[in-house]
Amino acid sequence: MKTVRFSEVVSKSGRPEPYTLWLAPDKDPEFQSALKAGRIMSVHQETVGSKADYGEIGYTGTKGEILLFPKSLKSFAGKRVIGVNYDLLASPPAPLKPKLKPKKPDPKSARKAPPKAAPPPEEKRPEPVIVPKEEAPKPAEKLRKPTAAKPSSNKIVQFEPKNPAKAAQDLKTLHASLVRAMKALKAGKDVQAYELLQELEIEMRS
């Protein structure tokens, strides 16, 4: 069997991607389309011994790797692909999943939908504080004019001393003592002024 290098296949047909069969090969429409276009390579991976991996064009039902190339491999049909270098695979190597028809929603499950979460309670705004208006001061009451005191009907009784001459003499003596005390106080003689006033007080009590 003729051989061809893996690098030569990649240079002509592009970098392949690993393909995973999620369904049986005959039930995977994307795999069948790529197989008919000649873009599938089956890689034989030996688990026992030291033999190197090799590839074959098409699907051989092997348990090894399946590679999907962007371009046709029909020009390499019937040849063994040697020198398989996994570093030449497309990056990132994401396996293609078969396109499945979306399932119709079950009406029973739709009815039993989980209840929506209640929205968080709104924060209560503080109520405005109503400040009572200050009452206007009442107008001051008019001041009543003081009424003139009515003259007492009692008559003033004048006291007449029994001895008018003696009373006049005593008044003169008191006046003289008061004048001397004032002079002593004016002269800075506080002690003398105090004694004169003390004598005057005694005379007024007698």
Buried (B, 14 or more C-beta within 10 A) or exposed (E): EEEBEBEEBBEBBEBBBBBBBEEEEEEBEBBBEBBEEBBBBBBBBEEEEEEEBBBBBBBBEEEBBBBBBEBBBEEBEEBBBEBBEEEBBBEEEEEBEEEEEEEEEEEEEEEEEEEEEEEEEEEEEEEEEEEEEEEEEEEEEEEEEEEEEEEEEEEEEEEEEEEEEEEEEBEEEEEEBEEBBEEBBEEEBEEBBEEBBEEBEEEEEE
